[in-house]
């Protein structure tokens, strides 16, 4: 069952306390667990999710607009929305500027290649597979995936 919106607070509190206890034992110099520099809050996951998907969508968008004129790129953006629109949909925001200004503002100066370098092997393989599929089979649009025995709608 899904958790209630604030149901994650207790989960994170318990995890933070467990980590702090282990950290205090590891440091072993009488340091209090309350001084642990490692902790997390549920909202931090939204920021991480948004940053990761910004990186992925940027890579996908770059493959979509390569070779297009400025007018064709603008037309594609008008038809499908840009990265900010797509991220807003993923985050459940009514307006893309909320996503851009609040969630990604701290990362405005980072380069997409640097962000992609932060992905682990499994994530990198997934993004590479997505980009290959889009380049090989997708043309300029993402096609529906039909599983064996299913009819796509």
C-alpha positions in Angstrom: 0.0 0.0 0.0 1.3 3.5 -0.7 2.3 5.6 2.3 0.5 8.7 3.2 2.3 11.9 2.2 3.9 12.5 5.5 4.3 8.8 6.3 7.9 8.8 5.1 9.0 11.1 7.9 9.2 8.2 10.5 10.9 5.9 8.0 13.6 8.5 7.5 13.9 9.4 11.2 14.5 5.7 12.0 17.0 5.3 9.2 18.8 8.5 10.3 19.1 7.3 13.9 20.4 3.9 12.8 23.1 5.6 10.6 24.0 8.0 13.4 24.5 5.1 15.9 26.7 3.2 13.5 28.6 6.4 12.6 29.2 7.2 16.3 30.5 3.6 16.9 32.7 3.8 13.9 34.3 7.1 14.9 34.7 5.7 18.4 36.2 8.7 20.0 33.2 9.4 22.3 31.5 11.5 19.6 27.8 11.7 20.1 25.5 10.3 17.4 23.7 13.6 17.3 26.8 15.0 15.6 26.6 12.6 12.6 27.1 14.6 9.4 25.1 12.0 7.3 21.3 12.3 7.2 18.5 12.4 4.7 14.9 13.8 4.4 12.2 12.5 2.0 12.3 15.7 0.0 15.9 15.1 -0.8 14.8 12.2 -2.9 12.7 14.5 -5.0 15.7 16.6 -5.7 17.8 13.6 -6.6 15.1 12.1 -8.8 14.7 15.5 -10.6 18.4 15.9 -11.1 18.8 12.3 -12.5 15.9 12.7 -14.9 17.2 16.1 -16.0 20.4 14.4 -17.0 18.6 11.6 -18.8 16.1 13.8 -20.6 18.9 16.2 -21.6 20.8 13.4 -23.3 17.6 12.2 -25.1 16.7 15.7 -26.1 20.1 16.3 -27.6 19.7 13.2 -29.8 16.3 14.4 -31.0 17.4 17.9 -32.1 20.8 17.0 -33.6 20.6 18.0 -37.3 17.4 20.0 -36.9 17.2 23.6 -37.9 16.3 26.2 -35.3 12.7 26.3 -36.6 12.4 22.5 -36.6 13.7 22.4 -33.0 11.2 25.1 -32.0 8.4 23.1 -33.7 9.4 19.9 -31.9 9.5 21.8 -28.6 6.0 23.3 -29.3 4.6 19.8 -30.1 6.2 17.7 -27.3 7.3 20.3 -24.7 10.9 20.7 -23.6 12.9 19.1 -20.8 11.3 21.4 -18.2 7.8 20.4 -19.3 8.6 16.7 -19.1 10.3 17.1 -15.7 7.3 19.0 -14.4 5.1 16.1 -15.5 7.3 13.6 -13.7 7.4 15.7 -10.5 3.7 16.4 -10.5 4.1 20.2 -10.9 1.5 22.3 -12.6 4.1 24.6 -14.1 7.6 23.8 -15.5 9.1 26.9 -13.8 8.4 25.4 -10.4 10.7 22.5 -11.4 13.3 24.7 -12.9 13.5 27.3 -10.2 13.2 25.2 -7.1 14.5 21.8 -7.9 17.2 22.4 -10.4 18.4 25.9 -9.6 21.3 24.7 -7.4 22.6 22.7 -10.4 22.2 25.4 -13.0 26.0 25.6 -13.6 26.6 21.9 -13.9 27.3 20.4 -17.3 25.2 17.5 -18.5 28.3 15.4 -19.2 29.4 15.8 -15.6 26.0 14.8 -14.4 25.9 11.7 -16.6 29.4 10.8 -15.3 27.8 10.5 -11.8 25.5 7.6 -12.8 26.5 4.1 -11.8 27.2 1.3 -14.3 23.7 0.0 -14.3 22.2 3.5 -14.8 24.7 4.3 -17.5 23.9 1.1 -19.3 20.2 1.9 -19.1 20.6 5.4 -20.5 22.9 4.1 -23.3 20.3 1.4 -24.2 17.6 4.0 -24.2 19.6 6.3 -26.5 20.5 3.4 -28.8 16.9 2.4 -29.1 15.8 5.9 -29.8 18.5 6.4 -32.4 18.0 3.0 -34.1 14.2 2.7 -34.0 12.6 5.8 -32.8 13.3 8.3 -35.6 12.5 11.6 -34.1 9.7 10.3 -31.8 9.4 7.7 -29.1 7.4 4.8 -30.4 5.1 2.7 -28.2 6.5 -0.6 -27.0 4.5 -3.7 -27.8 5.1 -6.7 -25.7 4.6 -10.2 -27.3 0.9 -11.0 -27.3 -0.2 -7.4 -26.5 -1.7 -4.8 -28.7 -0.5 -1.3 -28.3 -3.1 1.4 -28.0 
